[in-house]
Structures are given as C-alpha cells and as structure tokens.
Amino acid sequence: TQLAHGSPTGRIEGFTNVKELYAKIAEVFDISPTEILFCTLNTHKVDMQKLLGGQIGLEDFIFAHVRGETKEVEVTKTEDALGLTITDNGAGYAFIKRIKEGSIINRLQTVCVGDSIEAINDHTIVGCRHYEVARMLRELPRAQPFTLRLVQPKKAFDMIGQRTRTSKSPGEGRVASGKETLRLRTQGPAVLEEGPSPTEEEAARQVDDLLESYMGIRDSELASTMVEAAKGSPSVAQLAQGLDSVLGEFAFPQEFVAEVWAAV
C-alpha cells in the first residue's frame, strides 16, 4: 500500500475486514485510522471506478486517500434531486461518488467527486451509512438553504509519476475463469475465493445502477450481495423476504426488488 498523495510503500497484513484494513494502513504510516477517507486499487487518482469495496485481488495495490482541506458550501434545494450519488468506505465515512451533469450540485464548482460529507447543517454524519445520508439529503425541504461541510482528499502531485508494477496493468489478469480475490465481510473473517464471473460482474453492475436510480447510492459490495441473494431466490417474493431479513434497514421499495430480480 501507499498513501495516494505520495509516500514510501508499506506492507499490511493481519486484517480480516475493512475496518481492520484501515487500522493496519494507519499503523504502517503512523496516522489515525480516521484520517483515511477511502482507498483506491492500482491508481493514486480519485477514480471512483477503482474504489476498494469488499474484494481485493491478490495482485492489487492499495492507495489510501487521506483527509485534506475542509470546506463549507451553502446549497439551496431548487428541485427534489440534488444530483449526488453517495457511497461509503465501510468505516464511518460517506462520500460523493458521482455528480450528475446539469444538477444543483454540478453548478457548485467547489463540490467534487471524492469529497467526504462530514456534516449537514452542523449535524455530524460521521458514522452514518451512505443510504442514511442519501435519505437525509432527500428529506431536506425545498427552497431552504442548507450547509454541507465537506473534506476533500489530500491532493496528489499528479506530475510526479507514482511507482507502478510493470508486470500487469490493473485488470489485465482478469480472465474468464476468474481470479483469486480476498473477500472482506462485515461480520466474520475474510475468505479467499475465486473472483466473480463476467456474468456476475455484469449483474452486479446493473444492480448498482438500480441502487443509484432508486436510492441515490452506489455500493458494489451491496450489489454483489444482492446478486447472490437473487441467484438463490426462485421468485420476487422470496427475494424480497430474503433481503428484508438480511438488509431490512435499507427499506427497499417493492418495485426496486422486482427490477433487481429481473436484472439478475
């Protein structure tokens, strides 16, 4: 692993979930785990397609993006949707994964993809899950200004080439048979398993798109979990029941569950 804005290379081991992974990275670089906003795989850039989720390929290289400057932005909700897609790092920070073109947020030059949302109207949201943050933003009244406190990741010196591994470019080793990945789970130990098949990856991508359109969040790990649940469900009703028992706090709408089942 490296710090995304530049650092020596560190080696991390002995972790079984995302929170422990962040703690180990912090230990190696002598920083607090709360300094780490999110991690990307095989690139030091703020690339939302390369976010570390619940799976790490055994050849992946981790770049940790740490807290940079804090900024406050006043926003007036002139329409229902702000144009934000939220995700989280699995360790207490929700951040902006996508900004829709032409949206309210898109017109604010100071708000960027990769910014962590620390507070809404001085109400701290650290420790909240992405779907809770998305819900809070959706429920804010129209025409009433509110303040977002954002933390941007520390900027990398893009003109300095980062050391990269020359053996393989990211994703090059991903062949149809799948590759070994480390699957990090919220509960229980990490497990080594074959990477998802191209069909499962495509299903997870479609479910992730559905999560964005229905709930304003993106979460590849959640999408993969839902694909697994749908594969084992012979009907929409059984999928709804299964999701409710495992992911009840999300309160998924019925038509969303039907679309997930259809996509898988």
N, C-alpha and C positions, 0 to 999 in steps of 0.2 A: 504493500500500500504506500501511497504518498499523499501529502496534503495538496489539494488541487492548485493552490496559488504558488506552489513551489516548496520543496523540502527534500531532504535525503529520503531514500527508500527505506521503509520499515517492514518488519515481518511480524504478522499477527497470527496467533494460534490459540487454541483452547477456548473457543466460543461455541455456543450451541443455539443462540437465537440472535435476532437483530440488535436488541439492547446490549447484550454481552459483546457483540461485534463492535458496537460504537465505543463501549467501555475499553476494549482492548486497543482500538485505534488511538483513543485519547491517552492511554497509558504509554504507548510507544512514543508519541510525540509530546508527552508531558503537558497536555492541555486537559480541560474539563470535558467530560462527555457532552455537556450541554452546549459546548462551543460548536459541535458538529451539526450542521443543518441537514445535509443529505450526502449521499455518496453516488458517484457515477462509476460505471465499469469501462475500462480501457480508453477513457478520454478525460482530460482535465477540464474540459469545457462544460458549461452549464447546458448539457444536452439531455433533454427530457426523454429522449428515446433510449438513453443508455443508463437510466436510473437503476440503482441497486434495489431490487424488490426482495422477494423471499427466496430467490435462487441465485447461486453464484456458480459459474462454470469453473472447473478446476484450473483452467488456464487464464481465468480473468484476473485483471489487475485493478485494484480498487483505488479511486481518488476520493478523498474526503474534502467536502466543501465546508469551510468554517465561517463563523459569524463575521460579517464586515460591518459596514455603517448601518445605523438605524435611521429611518426616515418616517415622517408622518405625512399622510396625504388626506386631504378632505375630499369626500366624494358625495355628490348629490344623485340620488337614485331617480332618474327621469323616466325609467321604464323598469319592468319587473326583473329582467335579467341583466346582471352586471357584465356578463361576458367572461366570467372567470371559471376555470376548471381547477379544482383543488385536489391535491394528493397529500399523503403524509409519509414521514420517514419511519414509522413504526416505533419511534422512540420519543414521541411527545411533540413533534413539530409538524404543523400543517403548512404547506407552501403552494405557490402558484405554479401549476404545470402547463397551463395554456391560457392565452388571452385571445378571445375571438375578435377577428378583424371588424372594425367599424363599431365595436361595442363601447359602452360608457368607459370601461377601464382602459380600452385601447386608446382613447383620446387623452388619457393622462400619461404623459411621457415619462413620469418618474416611476411608474409601476412596471416591474419587469418580471418575466418568467424566471423562476428560481428564488424570488423573494419569499421569505418566510413571514407568515402573518402572526404577529406577536400579540396584538390587541385590537379589539373593535370598540371604539368609544371608551378607551381606557379600561375596558374589561378584558383582562388577560385570557387568552385562549390556549396558552401553553398547556399541553397535556390532553387537549381535546382531539378527537379523531377527525379526519377530513370531512366525513359526512355530517358531523355536528356543526363544523364551521360553515359548510355549504348551506346547511339549514338556517343558521343564524343570519347569514348574508341574505338568503332568500326572504326571510321574515322581516327584514328591516323595512320601515314604511317608506313609501314613495314621497318624493319632493322634500324630504327632510335630510339635511346634510349629516354625514357621519364621518368619523375619522378612523383611518386604518394606520396602525403602527407596524411598519414592515422592517425586516432585517435582510439586507442583501448579502449574498455570499461574498467573501473576500475575493477581490479581482485577481485573476492570474495574469502574469506578464506574458501575454499571448505571443509577443515577438521572440521570446526565448523558447526554443524547441524543447519539449519535455522528452525525457528518455523514454523510448518505446521499445517493446520487444520486437525484434525483427523476424522471429520465427514464423509468426502468423499474425495476420491482421484480425481485429475483432470480428467474430462471427464466422471466420473462414473455416474453422474446424467443425462447424455445424452441418453434419451430413444427415441424410435421411434416417440413418439408424439411430440418431440421437447421440448426445454426448453426455458424459457423466457430469452431474451437477450436484452441488450441496444445497439441499432444500432446508431452509430455515423456517421453523414453525414457531407460532406464538406460544403454544404450550408443547412441552415435550422436547426431546433432543433433536438436533439436526440430523438428517439422514442423507446418505449418498444414494442417488438414483439416476436412472437414465433421463436425459433431457426430454422435454415433450416432443411428440411427433409433429411434423409440419401441419397436420390436420388439427391437432390440439392447439397449436400456436395460433392458427387462423381463427378457431372457435373462440379462444381467449381474447383475441384482438377484437372480434365482433362484440363480445360481451362487454369488453372495456368501453367500446364506442357507445353501447346501450347505457352503461353506467353514467357516461358523460351526458348523454342527451336527457336521461330521466332525473339524474341526481346532482349533476354538476361536479362529479368527482371522477378521477381516473385512478385505478388501482389494479395493476396487472396480477398481483398475488391473489386479490379477492376474485378477480375474473377467472383465474385458474381454478380456484376452489369451487366456484360456481359451475365451471365446465365439468369438473369431477362429479359434482352432485347431480348435474343434469344427465350425465352419461349413465348413471345408475338409477335414473327415475323413468319408469315406463309411461308416466303421464304428467301433465302440467300440475294437476292437483297434488301428486306425490312430491314433485319438485318444490312446490310452494310450502308443503308441510315440512320437508327436509330443511329448506332454507330458513324457515321460521324457527326450527328447533336449534339450528347452529348459529344463525345470523339474525335473530329476531330484532335486535336493536336497530337494524337498518330500516325496518318497516317498509319493505319493498312493495310497490303497488302491484296489484294482480296482473295488469296488462304488461308490466315490465317482465314479470316472471314468465308469462306466456311467450314473450319475444325471446327471452333467454333460452327457453326450452326449444323453440323453433330454430334459433340460430345454431345451437349445438347439434 
